[in-house]
Amino acid sequence: MRMVANFWLEHDIEGEFERLAKKPGTGAHERILARQIYGQLLMSRRLAGAHEQLQTAFAAASDLYAPGDYFLTMRRNALLRHLPLSGQPHPPLGLQQLLTTAAVAAQLQRSAPSYRAGPFDRSDTFG
């Protein structure tokens, strides 16, 4: 709860997360929960590192999910990977808003012409 409160008070919570994750006597479930919450907090403000935290927590908890929850979480994480993250916090969004924004970003990424890297003929004005 302290990590969540400090995050919304705009304090740095990385140290708090590290302390929770490495605290002696902390069980596997508590470490997974701390990582999941940390990832969710980062994602709510679209901060860098959110994808990695959520993916690590998901992988660690894969045996703990009911089948329906496993696939729901897997699909949500895959959709959220379309969101660009940065080092600067954005205004916070709830899960549904994040998923909607991610769905729009995914659609834009699918419809955008793909960039063709590599050698090209500069005299070619057509393609």
N, C-alpha and C positions, 0 to 999 in steps of 0.2 A: 504494500500500500504506500510505503514511503517513496518507492521508486516512481509510482504513478503520480503521486502528489507533487513530487519534485519536478517531474516532467512538465506537468501543467503549470507549474510556477516558473517554467522556463529555466530551470537549473540543469546543469550537465548531469546526466544520470548514468553515464558509462561506468564510472567508478562504482556506483551503487550496484549496477548489474554485475560487474566483475566480482564484487564482494559476495553477492548472493550466489553466483555461479561457482565460486571456489570456497565457500564457507565450509569448514570442516563439519562433518556430521549431516550435511545436506544430502537428502536422498535424491535418487534419479528423477523422480516425479517433480520434486521442487525445482531442480535445475532446469528441467524441460519447461515447466510453467514459467519460470523467471525469463527464460530465453524467448518463449512465445509472447509473453507480455511485452518484453523489450522490443521485439520485432513489430508487434502491433502498434506500439506507441510510435516507433520510428515511421511506420507506414502511414499512420494517421496524419503525419505532417510531411509525408513523402521525402523522408530523409535517407541519405545514402546509408547502406548497410542493412536496410529493412529486409530486402529479399533474402540475403544470406542468413539472417537470424531466423526468419520464418521457415526457410527451407531446412536449416539445421534442426530446429525444434520439431518440424514435421517428420523428418527422417528418424529422429530419436524417439518420437512417440508413435511411430507407425504400428507397433504391436498393441498400443493402448486404445486405438480407435475402433469403434464399431464399424462394420463395412460401409454403411451409408455415410457416416461421418468422415471416414477416410477419403472416400471419393469426392465428397463435397469440399473438403479442405484442399485436396489435391487440385480440383478444378479452380477453386478460388485463388490459390497460390499461383497457378499457371496464368490466370487472367491478370492478376496483380503485377506479374512480371512485365507487362506492357507499359506500366507507368514509369515515366522517367523520374529518377530520384536525384536529389542534389544535396549539397552541404548546407544550403540555406533552407530553413523551415518554411513551408507554405502554410496557409490557414488550415486548421485541422478539418478533416472530413470523417464522417462515420463510414462504417463498412459498406453500406449500400451505395453511398456517394462514390466511394473509392472504386467499387466494382463497376458502376456505371461509367465513370471516367475511364477506367481501364478498358472497358468494352469499346468505347469510342476510339481510344488510342489504338486498340487492336484493329478495328475496322479501318482506320486511317492508314495504319502500317500495311494492311493487306491491299488497299486500293492505290497506294502511292507507287509510282513507277520505281522499280528497283534501280539502285545505283550500280553502274557498270564500272568497276575499278579495273585498272590495268592499262596496257598500251592501247592507244587509239590514234587515228589519223586526224590531225588538227585541220587538215584541208577538207575533211568530210563535214559539210554543213547540214546534212540530213539526219545522220544517225549516230 
